[in-house]
């Protein structure tokens, strides 16, 4: 198992979760390293609502099975869509994705500060659909906007976590989505298929 250390010794960690498959191995790794994160589910980008509810239920099922706290943030798809207005035709891993990460991680940083967390990180950094550079840029940016919390940059794709993710996916029978989450990535998938 990957050995990890939080940026500060006694950090209280808020983990932004995008979905159960991406979160499971990270959560398991954190717990194995003595870190008991609170899971923050904030993903207003996911479309349609039924997809959002399915992903949220799977994430909550895993988190509660581990005896951890699950925070269900608001689903504001209209607000998210307004935030990425003008970026609809951007390719995956383009400017729309960076803006989406900034919006979600800024909200995570704000929640962290308001609820006594010193550090936040995200499971987005484990996803094959995402650019690690964009995620880290967005996390650092969010941390700069919210004084008093630190973004924990961690490459959650290393140290056997991808392989463990795939094992946990089968063990728990997780719903495994085939697109990032937003209607634009879904539309591209539909056009390819």
GINOR-V423827 format. One record per backbone hydrogen bond with DSSP energy under -1.0 kcal/mol. CO is the residue of the C=O (numbers start at 1). NH is the residue of the N-H. If there is no record, write none. Layout:
co=CO nh=NH
co=CO nh=NH
This chain:
co=8 nh=11
co=12 nh=118
co=12 nh=119
co=13 nh=38
co=14 nh=121
co=15 nh=40
co=16 nh=123
co=19 nh=23
co=20 nh=24
co=23 nh=27
co=24 nh=28
co=25 nh=29
co=26 nh=30
co=27 nh=31
co=28 nh=32
co=29 nh=33
co=30 nh=35
co=31 nh=34
co=38 nh=15
co=39 nh=71
co=40 nh=17
co=41 nh=73
co=43 nh=46
co=48 nh=52
co=49 nh=53
co=50 nh=54
co=51 nh=55
co=52 nh=56
co=53 nh=57
co=54 nh=58
co=55 nh=59
co=56 nh=60
co=57 nh=61
co=58 nh=62
co=59 nh=63
co=60 nh=64
co=61 nh=65
co=63 nh=68
co=64 nh=67
co=69 nh=39
co=71 nh=41
co=76 nh=80
co=77 nh=81
co=78 nh=82
co=79 nh=83
co=80 nh=84
co=82 nh=85
co=84 nh=87
co=87 nh=90
co=91 nh=94
co=94 nh=98
co=95 nh=99
co=96 nh=100
co=97 nh=101
co=98 nh=102
co=99 nh=103
co=100 nh=104
co=101 nh=105
co=102 nh=106
co=103 nh=107
co=104 nh=108
co=105 nh=109
co=106 nh=110
co=107 nh=111
co=108 nh=112
co=109 nh=113
co=110 nh=114
co=111 nh=115
co=112 nh=117
co=113 nh=116
co=118 nh=150
co=119 nh=14
co=120 nh=152
co=121 nh=16
co=123 nh=126
co=124 nh=127
co=127 nh=130
co=131 nh=135
co=132 nh=136
co=133 nh=137
co=134 nh=138
co=135 nh=139
co=136 nh=140
co=137 nh=141
co=138 nh=142
co=139 nh=143
co=140 nh=144
co=141 nh=145
co=142 nh=146
co=146 nh=149
co=150 nh=120
co=154 nh=156
co=155 nh=158
co=158 nh=161
co=160 nh=164
co=161 nh=165
co=162 nh=166
co=163 nh=167
co=164 nh=168
co=165 nh=169
co=166 nh=170
co=167 nh=171
co=168 nh=172
co=169 nh=174
co=181 nh=47
co=182 nh=186
co=183 nh=187
co=184 nh=188
co=185 nh=189
co=186 nh=190
co=187 nh=191
co=188 nh=192
co=189 nh=193
